Amino acid sequence: MKRALGVAAVLVLGAAQAQASEVKPTDVKFEDGAIAMSLTGVAGDVEAGAKIMNKGAGNCVACHMIEDQSQLAFQGEIGPMLDGAGDRWSEAELRGIVANAKMMFEGTMMPSFYKTEGFIRLGNGYTGKSHEGDVAPLLTAQEIEDVVAYLMTLKYE
């Protein structure tokens, strides 16, 4: 019983430390559109990143084609194909692109997935009313890291 409580305490402490090291959207440091440091200090989960991209919270396949996700019908053709993304961009560049592509590609249509301020005419869903209160990012810091981990696996063969 004591051992189980000790393990639980370590897990809670570890989760608290991971949470404490998370970079807030307003504190992200971009260098030429890239984000050099992890937003969480925790490695991204490739499988979770794939789920986020394929009709999950990110829904990246609405705009991008990914051969690795070919089981999904109706992939988008608005953004560039993501095959080879891990060869075309560094991890820091991918993190910056996913967090806020507008920092690297001026005028891009890609949403800023880790941004909470500086919006113009932010609405409250489809109500026709203005948003009230704080704005949450579209993806969490860990979800950004998960997507980046997945994108890093997309390499040319």
Residue frames as a rotation matrix with the C-alpha (Angstrom) as fourth column:
MET 1
0.568 0.823 0.000 0.00
0.823 -0.568 0.000 0.00
0.000 0.000 -1.000 0.00
LYS 2
0.463 -0.476 -0.748 2.81
0.141 -0.793 0.592 2.41
-0.875 -0.379 -0.300 0.93
ARG 3
-0.601 -0.734 0.316 4.59
0.390 0.076 0.918 1.62
-0.698 0.675 0.241 -2.30
ALA 4
-0.129 0.659 0.741 1.44
0.981 -0.025 0.194 2.33
0.146 0.752 -0.643 -4.36
LEU 5
0.817 0.415 -0.401 1.02
0.505 -0.850 0.149 5.67
-0.279 -0.325 -0.904 -2.57
GLY 6
0.045 -0.900 -0.434 4.68
0.120 -0.426 0.897 6.47
-0.992 -0.093 0.089 -3.20
VAL 7
-0.649 -0.218 0.729 4.32
0.702 0.200 0.684 5.69
-0.295 0.955 0.023 -6.91
ALA 8
0.347 0.868 0.355 1.14
0.922 -0.385 0.041 7.80
0.172 0.313 -0.934 -7.08
ALA 9
0.674 -0.151 -0.723 2.93
0.280 -0.853 0.440 10.71
-0.684 -0.499 -0.533 -5.37
VAL 10
-0.442 -0.897 0.000 5.80
0.257 -0.127 0.958 10.51
-0.859 0.423 0.287 -7.87
LEU 11
-0.423 0.363 0.830 3.34
0.905 0.123 0.408 10.49
0.046 0.924 -0.381 -10.78
VAL 12
0.700 0.704 -0.119 1.46
0.714 -0.697 0.070 13.51
-0.034 -0.134 -0.990 -9.40
LEU 13
0.359 -0.660 -0.660 4.72
0.112 -0.672 0.732 15.35
-0.927 -0.337 -0.167 -8.79
GLY 14
-0.635 -0.609 0.475 5.93
0.501 0.143 0.853 14.50
-0.587 0.781 0.214 -12.30
ALA 15
0.014 0.734 0.679 2.68
0.975 -0.160 0.152 15.75
0.220 0.660 -0.718 -13.82
ALA 16
0.808 0.264 -0.526 2.91
0.446 -0.858 0.254 18.95
-0.385 -0.440 -0.811 -11.80
GLN 17
-0.102 -0.926 -0.365 6.49
0.137 -0.376 0.916 19.51
-0.985 0.044 0.165 -12.98
ALA 18
-0.603 -0.056 0.796 5.49
0.779 0.176 0.602 18.90
-0.174 0.983 -0.063 -16.60
GLN 19
0.467 0.852 0.236 2.61
0.868 -0.493 0.064 21.34
0.171 0.175 -0.970 -16.21
ALA 20
0.637 -0.259 -0.726 4.90
0.291 -0.792 0.537 23.92
-0.714 -0.554 -0.429 -14.56
SER 21
-0.422 -0.903 -0.074 7.38
0.221 -0.182 0.958 23.80
-0.879 0.388 0.277 -17.46
GLU 22
0.069 0.536 0.842 4.72
0.973 0.148 -0.175 24.36
-0.218 0.831 -0.511 -20.12
VAL 23
-0.914 -0.376 -0.150 5.27
0.314 -0.893 0.323 27.52
-0.256 0.248 0.934 -22.16
LYS 24
0.029 0.959 -0.282 2.15
0.384 -0.271 -0.883 29.67
-0.923 -0.083 -0.376 -22.32
PRO 25
0.363 0.171 0.916 1.04
0.930 -0.010 -0.367 30.84
-0.054 0.985 -0.162 -25.79
THR 26
0.981 0.055 0.188 1.85
0.069 -0.995 -0.071 34.46
0.183 0.083 -0.980 -24.85
ASP 27
0.566 -0.818 0.103 5.41
-0.466 -0.215 0.858 33.47
-0.680 -0.534 -0.503 -23.79
VAL 28
0.639 -0.314 0.702 6.42
0.621 0.749 -0.231 31.57
-0.453 0.584 0.674 -26.94
LYS 29
0.160 -0.698 -0.698 9.66
-0.374 -0.697 0.611 32.83
-0.913 0.163 -0.373 -28.48
PHE 30
0.867 0.138 0.479 9.82
0.388 0.418 -0.822 32.67
-0.313 0.898 0.309 -32.28
GLU 31
-0.086 -0.900 -0.427 13.12
-0.221 -0.400 0.889 32.94
-0.972 0.171 -0.164 -34.16
ASP 32
-0.744 -0.112 -0.658 12.52
-0.650 -0.104 0.753 33.40
-0.153 0.988 0.004 -37.89
GLY 33
0.074 0.917 -0.393 9.19
-0.883 0.243 0.401 31.62
0.464 0.317 0.827 -37.43
ALA 34
-0.027 -0.170 -0.985 10.70
0.101 0.980 -0.171 28.65
0.995 -0.104 -0.009 -35.59
ILE 35
0.662 0.180 0.728 10.39
-0.707 -0.173 0.686 27.65
0.249 -0.968 0.013 -31.92
ALA 36
-0.187 -0.899 -0.396 13.66
-0.636 0.418 -0.648 26.07
0.748 0.131 -0.650 -30.80
MET 37
-0.914 -0.224 0.340 12.58
-0.406 0.455 -0.793 24.74
0.023 -0.862 -0.506 -27.41
SER 38
-0.614 0.709 -0.347 9.83
0.582 0.704 0.408 22.24
0.534 0.048 -0.844 -26.62
LEU 39
-0.223 0.640 0.735 6.63
-0.426 -0.742 0.517 23.85
0.877 -0.198 0.438 -25.34
THR 40
0.780 0.613 0.129 6.33
-0.419 0.357 0.835 21.21
0.465 -0.705 0.535 -22.62
GLY 41
-0.174 -0.892 0.418 9.70
-0.985 0.159 -0.071 19.58
-0.003 -0.424 -0.906 -22.04
VAL 42
-0.003 0.271 0.963 7.94
-0.257 0.930 -0.262 16.27
-0.966 -0.248 0.067 -22.73
ALA 43
-0.924 -0.382 -0.011 8.59
-0.127 0.280 0.951 14.29
-0.360 0.881 -0.308 -25.91
GLY 44
-0.192 0.876 -0.442 5.72
-0.967 -0.246 -0.067 14.22
-0.167 0.414 0.895 -28.37
ASP 45
-0.277 0.252 0.927 3.68
-0.057 0.959 -0.278 11.07
-0.959 -0.129 -0.251 -28.91
VAL 46
-0.935 -0.191 -0.298 3.74
-0.295 -0.042 0.955 10.10
-0.195 0.981 -0.017 -32.61
GLU 47
-0.698 0.715 0.044 0.49
0.679 0.641 0.358 8.10
0.228 0.279 -0.933 -32.47
ALA 48
0.012 0.699 -0.715 -1.36
0.734 -0.492 -0.468 10.88
-0.679 -0.520 -0.519 -30.64
GLY 49
-0.482 -0.284 -0.829 -0.03
-0.246 -0.864 0.439 13.37
-0.841 0.415 0.346 -33.20
ALA 50
-0.989 0.141 0.034 -1.37
0.085 0.371 0.925 11.27
0.118 0.918 -0.379 -36.07
LYS 51
-0.307 0.933 -0.186 -4.81
0.951 0.298 -0.078 11.16
-0.018 -0.201 -0.979 -34.44
ILE 52
-0.067 0.226 -0.972 -4.83
0.334 -0.913 -0.236 14.93
-0.940 -0.341 -0.015 -33.93
MET 53
-0.727 -0.340 -0.597 -3.99
-0.386 -0.517 0.764 15.45
-0.568 0.785 0.245 -37.59
ASN 54
-0.932 0.340 -0.127 -6.48
0.068 0.507 0.859 12.97
0.357 0.792 -0.495 -39.06
LYS 55
-0.086 0.984 0.158 -9.84
0.139 -0.145 0.980 14.49
0.986 0.107 -0.124 -38.22
GLY 56
-0.056 0.007 -0.998 -8.89
0.990 0.129 -0.055 15.12
0.129 -0.992 -0.014 -34.57
ALA 57
0.452 0.250 -0.857 -8.59
0.582 -0.810 0.071 18.52
-0.676 -0.531 -0.511 -32.91
GLY 58
-0.433 -0.711 -0.554 -6.13
-0.034 -0.601 0.798 19.70
-0.901 0.365 0.236 -35.57
ASN 59
0.560 0.712 0.423 -8.00
0.316 0.289 -0.904 18.28
-0.766 0.640 -0.063 -38.57
CYS 60
-0.215 -0.797 -0.564 -4.91
-0.339 -0.481 0.808 18.94
-0.916 0.365 -0.167 -40.68
VAL 61
-0.752 -0.087 0.654 -6.12
0.467 0.629 0.621 16.62
-0.465 0.772 -0.432 -43.46
ALA 62
0.434 0.894 -0.112 -8.92
0.580 -0.372 -0.725 19.09
-0.689 0.250 -0.680 -44.20
CYS 63
0.798 -0.190 -0.572 -6.27
-0.432 -0.842 -0.323 21.22
-0.420 0.504 -0.754 -45.94
HIS 64
-0.155 -0.965 -0.213 -3.24
-0.955 0.092 0.281 18.91
-0.251 0.248 -0.936 -46.40
MET 65
0.779 0.248 -0.576 -2.69
-0.425 0.884 -0.194 15.57
0.461 0.396 0.794 -48.10
ILE 66
-0.102 -0.781 0.617 -0.69
-0.948 0.265 0.178 12.94
-0.302 -0.566 -0.767 -46.24
GLU 67
-0.099 0.018 -0.995 0.03
-0.656 0.750 0.079 9.63
0.748 0.661 -0.062 -47.95
ASP 68
-0.933 -0.317 -0.169 0.46
-0.067 0.617 -0.784 8.03
0.353 -0.720 -0.597 -44.52
GLN 69
-0.621 0.782 0.055 -3.20
-0.199 -0.090 -0.976 8.89
-0.758 -0.617 0.211 -43.86
SER 70
-0.870 0.190 -0.455 -4.45
-0.469 -0.031 0.883 7.59
0.154 0.981 0.117 -47.23
GLN 71
-0.727 0.655 -0.206 -7.24
0.676 0.735 -0.046 5.62
0.122 -0.173 -0.977 -45.52
LEU 72
-0.258 0.629 -0.733 -8.97
0.377 -0.633 -0.676 8.96
-0.889 -0.451 -0.074 -44.97
ALA 73
-0.037 0.349 0.936 -11.14
0.997 -0.055 0.060 10.09
0.073 0.935 -0.346 -47.86
PHE 74
0.697 0.455 0.555 -11.40
0.532 -0.846 0.026 13.70
0.482 0.277 -0.831 -48.97
GLN 75
0.048 -0.756 -0.653 -8.01
0.857 -0.305 0.416 15.03
-0.513 -0.580 0.633 -47.92
GLY 76
0.740 0.321 -0.591 -7.44
0.151 -0.935 -0.320 18.69
-0.656 0.147 -0.741 -48.63
GLU 77
0.216 -0.647 0.732 -5.51
0.973 0.085 -0.213 20.35
0.075 0.758 0.648 -51.42
ILE 78
0.950 0.171 0.262 -5.30
0.155 -0.985 0.082 23.88
0.272 -0.037 -0.962 -49.99
GLY 79
0.615 -0.767 0.184 -2.03
-0.633 -0.341 0.695 23.48
-0.470 -0.544 -0.695 -48.09
PRO 80
-0.095 -0.737 -0.669 1.15
-0.940 0.287 -0.184 21.75
0.328 0.612 -0.720 -49.21
MET 81
0.667 0.196 -0.719 1.38
-0.096 0.979 0.178 17.97
0.739 -0.049 0.672 -49.17
LEU 82
0.633 -0.373 0.678 2.95
-0.773 -0.257 0.580 16.92
-0.043 -0.891 -0.451 -45.87
ASP 83
0.897 -0.431 0.095 4.84
0.438 0.896 -0.072 13.88
-0.054 0.106 0.993 -47.16
GLY 84
0.099 -0.961 0.257 8.51
0.796 -0.078 -0.600 14.61
0.597 0.264 0.758 -46.49
ALA 85
0.784 0.250 0.568 7.72
-0.059 -0.881 0.469 17.31
0.618 -0.401 -0.676 -43.90
GLY 86
0.888 -0.459 -0.032 10.37
0.144 0.210 0.967 15.82
-0.437 -0.863 0.252 -41.59
ASP 87
0.034 -0.885 0.464 12.97
0.962 0.155 0.225 16.31
-0.271 0.439 0.857 -44.33
ARG 88
0.140 0.092 0.986 11.82
0.679 -0.733 -0.027 19.76
0.720 0.674 -0.165 -45.52
TRP 89
0.409 0.081 0.909 11.66
-0.428 -0.863 0.270 21.45
0.806 -0.499 -0.319 -42.12
SER 90
-0.728 -0.666 -0.165 13.53
-0.087 0.328 -0.941 21.10
0.680 -0.670 -0.296 -38.84
GLU 91
-0.285 0.606 -0.743 11.75
0.901 0.434 0.009 20.19
0.328 -0.667 -0.669 -35.62
ALA 92
-0.591 0.004 -0.806 11.94
0.474 -0.807 -0.352 23.84
-0.652 -0.590 0.476 -34.49
GLU 93
-0.920 0.261 -0.292 10.47
-0.391 -0.617 0.683 25.03
-0.002 0.743 0.670 -37.80
LEU 94
-0.515 0.767 -0.383 7.65
0.302 0.580 0.756 22.48
0.803 0.273 -0.530 -37.64
ARG 95
-0.349 0.361 -0.865 6.88
0.925 -0.011 -0.379 23.52
-0.147 -0.932 -0.331 -34.06
GLY 96
-0.761 0.013 -0.648 6.68
0.029 -0.998 -0.053 27.15
-0.648 -0.059 0.759 -35.19
ILE 97
-0.862 0.451 -0.234 4.53
-0.304 -0.088 0.949 26.32
0.407 0.888 0.213 -38.21
VAL 98
-0.350 0.766 -0.539 2.04
0.652 0.613 0.447 24.30
0.673 -0.195 -0.714 -36.17
ALA 99
-0.402 0.170 -0.900 1.92
0.820 -0.371 -0.436 26.82
-0.408 -0.913 0.010 -33.31
ASN 100
0.470 0.515 -0.717 1.51
0.115 -0.841 -0.529 29.89
-0.875 0.166 -0.455 -35.55
ALA 101
0.112 -0.418 0.902 2.32
0.927 0.370 0.057 29.49
-0.357 0.830 0.429 -39.25
LYS 102
0.866 0.297 0.403 1.76
0.438 -0.838 -0.324 33.21
0.242 0.457 -0.856 -39.79
MET 103
0.696 -0.688 -0.204 5.09
-0.234 -0.486 0.842 33.87
-0.678 -0.538 -0.500 -38.06
MET 104
-0.319 -0.835 0.448 6.90
0.210 0.399 0.893 32.01
-0.924 0.379 0.048 -40.86
PHE 105
-0.696 0.171 0.698 4.54
0.718 0.128 0.685 32.35
0.028 0.977 -0.212 -43.83
GLU 106
-0.749 0.401 -0.527 2.98
-0.149 -0.877 -0.457 35.78
-0.645 -0.264 0.717 -44.00
GLY 107
-0.356 0.713 -0.604 -0.53
-0.931 -0.329 0.161 35.66
-0.084 0.620 0.780 -45.41
THR 108
-0.937 0.003 -0.349 -0.99
-0.066 0.980 0.188 31.92
0.342 0.199 -0.918 -44.91
MET 109
-0.007 0.997 0.071 -4.53
-0.628 -0.059 0.776 30.61
0.778 -0.039 0.627 -44.44
MET 110
-0.211 -0.126 -0.969 -3.34
0.443 0.872 -0.210 28.08
0.871 -0.474 -0.128 -41.86
PRO 111
0.784 0.553 0.281 -4.86
-0.012 -0.440 0.898 28.72
0.620 -0.708 -0.339 -38.43
SER 112
-0.328 -0.819 0.471 -2.68
-0.597 -0.206 -0.775 29.64
0.732 -0.536 -0.421 -35.48
PHE 113
0.262 0.495 -0.828 -3.08
0.162 0.823 0.544 26.56
0.951 -0.277 0.136 -33.29
TYR 114
0.063 -0.293 -0.954 -1.25
0.989 0.145 0.021 27.97
0.133 -0.945 0.299 -30.23
LYS 115
-0.823 -0.194 0.533 -2.39
0.208 -0.978 -0.034 31.57
0.528 0.082 0.845 -30.01
THR 116
-0.233 0.750 -0.619 -4.69
0.973 0.177 -0.151 33.22
-0.004 -0.637 -0.771 -27.48
GLU 117
0.230 0.304 -0.924 -4.63
0.384 -0.901 -0.201 36.94
-0.894 -0.309 -0.324 -28.28
GLY 118
-0.629 -0.498 -0.597 -4.45
-0.236 -0.609 0.757 39.42
-0.741 0.617 0.265 -31.15
PHE 119
-0.551 0.518 0.654 -7.55
0.796 0.561 0.227 38.16
-0.249 0.646 -0.722 -32.94
ILE 120
-0.917 0.351 -0.187 -9.80
-0.391 -0.882 0.261 40.42
-0.073 0.313 0.947 -34.99
ARG 121
-0.141 0.983 -0.116 -13.56
-0.964 -0.110 0.242 40.06
0.225 0.146 0.963 -34.55
LEU 122
-0.955 -0.203 -0.216 -13.43
-0.138 0.949 -0.282 36.81
0.262 -0.240 -0.935 -32.61
GLY 123
-0.153 0.988 0.003 -16.92
-0.723 -0.114 0.681 35.30
0.673 0.102 0.732 -32.51
ASN 124
-0.470 0.151 0.870 -18.80
-0.718 0.508 -0.476 33.08
-0.514 -0.848 -0.130 -30.10
GLY 125
-0.499 0.228 0.836 -19.29
0.373 0.927 -0.030 30.00
-0.782 0.297 -0.548 -32.25
TYR 126
-0.786 0.303 0.539 -22.06
0.525 -0.134 0.841 30.55
0.327 0.944 -0.054 -34.77
THR 127
-0.098 0.780 -0.617 -24.18
0.924 -0.159 -0.348 32.80
-0.370 -0.605 -0.705 -32.55
GLY 128
0.264 0.128 0.956 -23.34
0.660 -0.747 -0.082 36.08
0.704 0.652 -0.281 -34.26
LYS 129
0.992 0.069 0.108 -22.15
-0.039 -0.642 0.765 37.45
0.122 -0.763 -0.634 -30.92
SER 130
0.254 -0.954 0.158 -18.67
-0.655 -0.290 -0.698 38.45
0.712 0.073 -0.699 -29.79
HIS 131
0.122 -0.355 -0.927 -16.52
0.499 0.829 -0.252 36.07
0.858 -0.432 0.278 -27.82
GLU 132
0.637 0.066 0.768 -16.39
-0.569 -0.633 0.526 36.77
0.520 -0.772 -0.366 -24.09
GLY 133
0.854 -0.331 0.401 -13.65
-0.236 0.440 0.866 35.82
-0.464 -0.834 0.298 -21.64
ASP 134
-0.118 -0.993 0.012 -10.28
-0.605 0.081 0.792 34.20
-0.787 0.087 -0.611 -22.20
VAL 135
0.640 0.205 -0.741 -9.47
-0.751 0.372 -0.545 32.44
0.164 0.905 0.392 -25.46
ALA 136
0.412 -0.495 0.765 -8.07
-0.178 0.780 0.600 28.92
-0.893 -0.384 0.233 -25.31
PRO 137
-0.486 -0.616 -0.620 -5.60
-0.771 -0.031 0.635 27.81
-0.410 0.787 -0.460 -27.99
LEU 138
0.396 0.637 -0.661 -6.91
-0.879 0.471 -0.073 25.38
0.265 0.610 0.747 -30.62
LEU 139
0.512 -0.321 -0.797 -4.30
0.226 0.945 -0.235 22.82
0.829 -0.060 0.556 -29.50
THR 140
0.968 -0.252 0.003 -2.58
-0.044 -0.157 0.987 22.40
-0.248 -0.955 -0.163 -26.15
ALA 141
0.280 -0.947 -0.156 1.19
-0.942 -0.303 0.148 22.66
-0.187 0.105 -0.977 -25.84
GLN 142
-0.349 -0.413 0.841 1.46
-0.329 0.895 0.303 18.87
-0.877 -0.171 -0.448 -25.61
GLU 143
0.580 0.598 0.553 -0.78
0.358 0.422 -0.833 18.40
-0.731 0.681 0.031 -28.65
ILE 144
0.797 -0.410 -0.444 1.60
-0.602 -0.602 -0.525 20.70
-0.052 0.685 -0.726 -30.58
GLU 145
-0.209 -0.935 0.287 4.52
-0.884 0.306 0.353 18.51
-0.418 -0.181 -0.891 -29.48
ASP 146
-0.041 0.277 0.960 2.59
0.072 0.959 -0.273 15.37
-0.997 0.058 -0.059 -30.50
VAL 147
0.915 0.402 0.033 1.85
0.086 -0.115 -0.990 16.76
-0.394 0.908 -0.140 -33.99
VAL 148
0.468 -0.826 -0.314 5.49
-0.884 -0.445 -0.145 17.80
-0.020 0.346 -0.938 -34.42
ALA 149
-0.312 -0.568 0.762 6.64
-0.542 0.765 0.349 14.31
-0.781 -0.304 -0.546 -33.38
TYR 150
0.377 0.523 0.765 4.35
0.364 0.676 -0.641 12.80
-0.852 0.520 0.064 -36.03
LEU 151
0.960 0.003 -0.281 5.44
-0.234 -0.541 -0.808 15.28
-0.155 0.841 -0.519 -38.72
MET 152
0.120 -0.993 0.012 9.09
-0.922 -0.107 0.372 14.44
-0.368 -0.056 -0.928 -38.01
THR 153
-0.191 -0.147 0.970 8.34
-0.013 0.989 0.147 10.83
-0.981 0.016 -0.191 -39.05
LEU 154
0.807 0.532 0.255 7.13
0.266 0.057 -0.962 11.94
-0.526 0.845 -0.096 -42.50
LYS 155
-0.055 -0.920 -0.388 10.36
-0.447 -0.325 0.834 11.59
-0.893 0.219 -0.393 -44.47
TYR 156
0.519 0.103 -0.848 11.12
-0.849 0.176 -0.498 10.85
0.098 0.979 0.179 -48.09
GLU 157
0.783 -0.194 0.591 12.26
-0.065 0.920 0.388 7.27
-0.618 -0.342 0.708 -48.58
